[in-house]
């Protein structure tokens, strides 16, 4: 998963977290920064859930202040709450603007920085557009959109607004048979009837209207009468919409396909919608077959940049940075000479550069590219992942960064190559009490003569004269980076803090090492990338401080698949036990159970019944974990979310049942209310407790 997806999911999680009975919410105590006690410097799941989560920095028009959000989960209330904060650009005078029972989202400066617009629930629990003074006073709801809004974006002159709202999709049983008001059957005639974690009953549409600072009015559905979605589910948000600086047109991202055509294609395009006529007037990316996303106008409006993938059906293709001259329509790929994939973009104020984020050699630096010369230079690097880009008018960039050792905080980069200056300290007090760990970058030789970047995390107070159990971390995606990520579930620092050496390889199929390295995994699930995992483990076993008899294997999604596959190829007992979350166990079942069929077609090579398709036949013969289950010889734990429609929870049920029928020690932990991730605070703590209980049982033998 790329960085943009992580940001979107953080926002979606926060929106979901405020659902529930309004009366009960009113009676519950306000969720604020918890008071916690750190015992002996030990990092625990409870402390992980006590950290403030910084997000969405917005620079004030005068460049002197930063608006941002901080959310805290409440394990007791089993939800999170996000409040708005402001800090001066020099890091001084941080102050909290809101103290409310629900989460403020999508906050932006308006009226020259004297006010703020944001979304917040109304009395019905629907998110609407609100405004308030810059000091947090004078809150008022300024929209009344039926069903609420998921986000909004203002035109540069702040006279126009586009809001994202859900519209009905398809027919219910009652639409067909009005005399059956209590029937709950679904009548389905085509694919994509469910997506990610929902049975599709609505799709998002952009609505354009007027905004005078006090009310949202005259909303028009940009896709009125069309059955398409914009932004695209499940990841898309307001970054899928771009106002032309003159406010006369809007560019929106849309994949104008439904059913089977949608399920097998990634061909989205950028469309230009004319405000005066209320019509879509042009497909700006017609002819490109892959994803086109993330449109961003230059300040003058003369140029449009966006991210573009070349191939239809390949969701992990290289994200190229494309630039269009709006007057001539001429397009160019300005990253044609740069062999890495971009994840977010922003124009510099002078329009000479485009800033972008990208996985690169095991981290995620911030770069900029000269639009004219196509020269790429590093703006901010080091052993960090950067997660936001807000260019400043007089040069420099406001950003956000994290690492395997610490969560997000806000920073300012004064100029390219200069050390970033930290301007928030949301979690310094708690993180400062934790025993430190060591994160090392190792270069591991692979079986085909290459060098693989592998992150190794060593426990607190590491003593090379002692022996430590180890965990192999298998990344999901399958093509998402093992960079300096900070996760609130797959937290590698937490694993190290509990006495494990963590081995996190950037195996074949991960971005940041060129397109060839990234693409190699497709149609080779059980091949070189699995050898890479084994190489990393064998490399670490040569060190005397690694207890080679007590190494565990774990991962989620494709990482869960990897865990199952490695469990079936464990004859030499590299691994003493396994834990898989949301993993693919049966590729044939997965091919027919998942919703986005382009993914299965590209990665597996095609359908298992296509006997003339050599690539597909090889996948289902050599890479299907359930065909090697007879080789399982070690304890295995399986966890799933029952609302996961990307990889059905039944995959995990099959794996657990197989283990028990074979007489192996096994555990199954299923979460009825969770999807591909475990996000609710109490479920998160439960998952972490079971995770460490399982590995401690098998990897830390009692003496």
Secondary structure, DSSP 4 states (H G I P E B T S, - for coil): --HHHHHHHHHHHHHHHT-S-HHHHHHSPPP-PPP---STT---HHHHTTS-EEEEEEE-TTSSEEEEEEEEEETTTTEEEEEEEEEETTS---EE----SS--EEEEEEGGGTEEEEEEE-TTS-EEEEEEETTS-S-EE----TT--SEEEE-TTSSEEEEEEEEE-S--HHHH-TT-TT-------SS-SEETTEE-SEEEEEEEEEE-SS-EEEEEETTTT----SSPTTT--GGGEEE-TTSSEEEEEE----HHHHHT----EEEEEETTTTEEEEETTTT--S-EEEEEE-TTSSEEEEEE--STT-TTS--EEEEEETTT--EEETTTT--S-EEEEEE-TTSSEEEEEE-BTTBB-EEEEETTT--EEEEE-SS-EEEEEEE-TTS-EEEEEE-SSS--EEEEE-STTSPPEE---TTHHHHTTSPP-EEEEEEEEPTTS-EEEEEEEE-TT--TTS-EEEEEEEP-TTT---SS---SSS-HHHHHHTT-EEEEE--TT-SSS-HHHHHTTTT-TTSHHHHHHHHHHHHHHTSTTEEEEEEEEEEETHHHHHHHHHHTT-TT---SEEEEES----HHHHHHH-S-HHHHHHHH-S-TT-TT-HHHHHHHHHS-GGGGGGG--SEEEEEEETT-TTTTHHHHHHHHHHHHHTT--EEEEEETT--SS--SHHHHHHHHHHHHHHHHHHHS---
